[in-house]
């Protein structure tokens, strides 16, 4: 389910977030999907087809603008990577600003994560829903502090693409630079190969 599709879709997503069975499910009882990844839909009983699992938790720390540690209700900690966005790396221009923005909205707060999948690093990829119902992922793009991650989330283009274009047109955040370097290009340029 994509944020911004419609008010009805957002209402359904919030209903799923607040569903007691979803909150109680956590990550217990995960079944294995292809490639050893957990089947997240199996964590919430009676989830409609295509809906993602939701996890409530408290944000312990923000590693950077798009990655955080979340303490789940059972006391375990999981790393969360925001789905569909890529914030500048900490050593890039606007990397510290992206981290500070994320921290200002999440540090020590209870949030819900609409989980889509697990990445190659074992992080849960998802949308972080703030206490007021806004999507942190969308807010980062809106503020000009993250790119829409086109390659991995083309389905978000209608919404995230418009937000990015508006931020770029207003020269917000990283778009104030003449030639901002995308984080994926920065990583490719600066990290050792092999």
N, C-alpha and C positions, 0 to 999 in steps of 0.2 A: 504494500500500500504506500503510495507516495503522498507526502505532505503537500498541501496546496491543491489537490485535485478538486475538492469541493468541500463545502461546510459539512455535508452528510458524511463524506469519507473521513474528515477530521473528527467528527462526532463519534463515528464508529471506532476509530483508532483510540480516542480517549476512553471510550467505554471498555475496550479491550485492556487498556492500561489500568483501569480501576477495578477490573474484574477480580474478585477475591481468589478465584482458582488460579488466575495468572500470577497473582502476588505470591501465593503459597507454593507454586510449583518450583520456583528458583531454577536451578540446573539439575536437580535430582532426577534420576530416572531417564537420563539422556540415552537415546538409542543411537547406534552408529550408522551414519550415512556413508555413501561412497567415499573413498579415500580416507576413511577413518575420522571424518568430521562429524560432529554431533548433529543429529536431526533436531533442530531447535523447535520445530512445530510440535514435536512429541512432548515438549515440556509443559504444554498447557492443554488440558483436556478440552475437547469440543471446540477447538479453534476452527473457524471457517477456513476452507481451502484458500491458500495463498496468503493468509495472515501470518504475521511474524510473531514470535514469542516476545513477551515483555518481562523485564527484570527491574524491580525496584531496588534502590540502594542509595548509599550516601557517598558522595565524591570525597575521597581522601586527599588526592593531590592531582594536579595537572602536570603531566610530563612536558607538554608543549601545547600548541593551540588546538590540536586535534586528537590528542591521546590523554587518557586519564585512568586513574585507579579507582575502582568502585567497590565499596564494602557492601556485600549482599546481606540480606536479612539473616542468613545462617552463619554470618561471621566471616565467611571466606572473602577473599579479595580477587577481583578479576580486572584485567586490563581491557579498556574499551577504546576502540579506534572509531572515530566518527565516519560514518558511511557517506560516500558521495562528495566529500570535500577534502581538500589538501591545503593545510595551512603552511606558511613559510617555516622552514627549519629554524631552530633556535639561533643559529649563527647567520641566518639571512636577514636582510632588512625586513622589518615588520614581524619577524619571528617572536621577539619578546613582547611586542604589542598584542599579537594574536594570543599568546599564552596568558597575558594579563587580562585580556578580554574574557577568555574562557574561564579563568579563575574567578573573575569578578561575578560571573553568573552562576558558578557551580560549587566553589570551594565550601565544603562542609554542609552542602545542601542535599536534601533528598530529591532524587530525580528518578525517572523511569527511562529505561533503554529499550527501544524497539529493535530487537536483535534480528539481523538478516542472515549472518553466517559467521564462521570463524576463519580468520586469515591464516597465512602460512606461519605466522609467528605466535599463533595460539590466542591472539586477541579476538574479542568479540567485536564484530563490525555492526554498527547500528546508529540509530537516530536517538540523541539524548533529548528527552522531553523535560523542559524546565518546570519548576513548580507552578508557574503561571500558564503552562500549556504551550508555550512557544518551543520551536525546535532550535536547539543550539546550533545544529548544522546550518540551518537556513540563516540564522542571525550572524554567523561568521561571514558567510558570503555577502549578506546584505551590508555589513559594516566594511566590506572591502578588506577583510583579513584572512580570506581563504579563496582558493579557486574552486570552481565546480570541477570535480574529478571526472572529466568526460569519458576517459578510456574505460573506467570501471563502473560507471553509473550513467550510461547514455539515456536511460529512461527518465532521469531527473531534469533533462535539458529544458523542458518547457518552463518549469518553475525556477530551478537554480540558474539556468542560462539567463533568464530575464533579470534575476537578482544581481548576477555578476555583471551583466551589461549595464544595469542602472548604476552600480557602484563604480564601474569603469568610467562611465559617462560623467559622473560627478567627481571623479578623481578622489574617491574615498580610500583611506588606508593605503595599502600597497599600490593602488592604482595612481597615486600621486607621483610615483616614479615614472621617468620617461620610458624605461624598458625593464619592467619587473621580470625577474626570472622565476619561472614556475618551479615549485619544489622538486618535481620529478626530474627536471633538467638539472637542477642544482645537485641532487643526489647522484645522478649519472656522471656529472662532471667531477665531483669531489670524492666519491668513494672508490676505494681500490676495486679493481675488477678481479673476478675469479672467486 
